[in-house]
Amino acid sequence: MKASNDEPTPGAIYLVELCSGERRPWRYFGPPGAENPRWQDVETACEFGEASVLYVWKIIRRLD
């Protein structure tokens, strides 16, 4: 993400697309600008840092 207004909003849920084409709802915990921002897979309730994600993914859109 390049500009601060491109940063996800803490607490918001985003639809993300994995490199496999699968789409999943993830909640962003932030904090913005952190070295390893935290996320939660809404369907499984698993929490993780961006650095631990081993596949390519992108934000499609905000869901809430």
C-alpha positions in Angstrom: 0.0 0.0 0.0 1.4 3.3 -1.0 -0.6 6.1 0.6 -1.9 6.4 4.1 -5.5 6.5 2.8 -4.8 3.1 1.2 -4.2 1.6 4.7 -6.8 -0.7 6.0 -8.9 0.5 8.9 -8.4 -1.3 12.2 -11.5 -3.4 13.1 -12.8 -3.4 9.5 -13.5 -6.6 7.6 -12.0 -7.0 4.1 -12.6 -9.6 1.4 -9.2 -10.8 0.4 -8.2 -13.0 -2.5 -5.5 -15.7 -2.1 -3.2 -16.7 -4.9 -5.3 -19.8 -5.4 -8.3 -17.6 -6.3 -10.1 -18.4 -3.0 -11.7 -15.4 -1.4 -12.0 -15.0 2.4 -13.2 -12.4 4.9 -10.4 -11.1 7.1 -10.6 -8.6 9.9 -7.8 -6.1 10.2 -6.4 -5.4 13.7 -3.6 -3.1 12.6 -2.0 -1.0 13.7 -1.5 1.0 10.5 2.1 1.3 9.6 3.1 -1.6 11.9 6.0 -3.8 10.8 3.8 -6.9 11.1 0.1 -5.9 11.1 -2.4 -8.4 12.6 -5.4 -10.0 10.8 -8.1 -12.5 11.7 -9.7 -15.0 9.3 -13.4 -14.3 10.2 -14.5 -17.8 9.3 -11.9 -19.7 11.4 -11.2 -17.0 14.0 -7.5 -17.7 13.5 -5.3 -14.6 14.1 -2.0 -14.0 12.3 0.6 -11.4 11.3 1.2 -10.5 7.7 4.8 -11.8 7.9 3.5 -15.3 8.7 1.3 -15.5 5.6 3.1 -17.9 3.2 1.1 -17.1 0.1 0.3 -14.1 -2.1 -2.9 -12.3 -1.3 -4.6 -9.0 -2.1 -7.5 -6.9 -0.7 -10.5 -6.9 -3.0 -12.8 -4.6 -1.0 -14.0 -3.6 2.4 -17.1 -5.6 3.5 -18.4 -3.6 6.5 
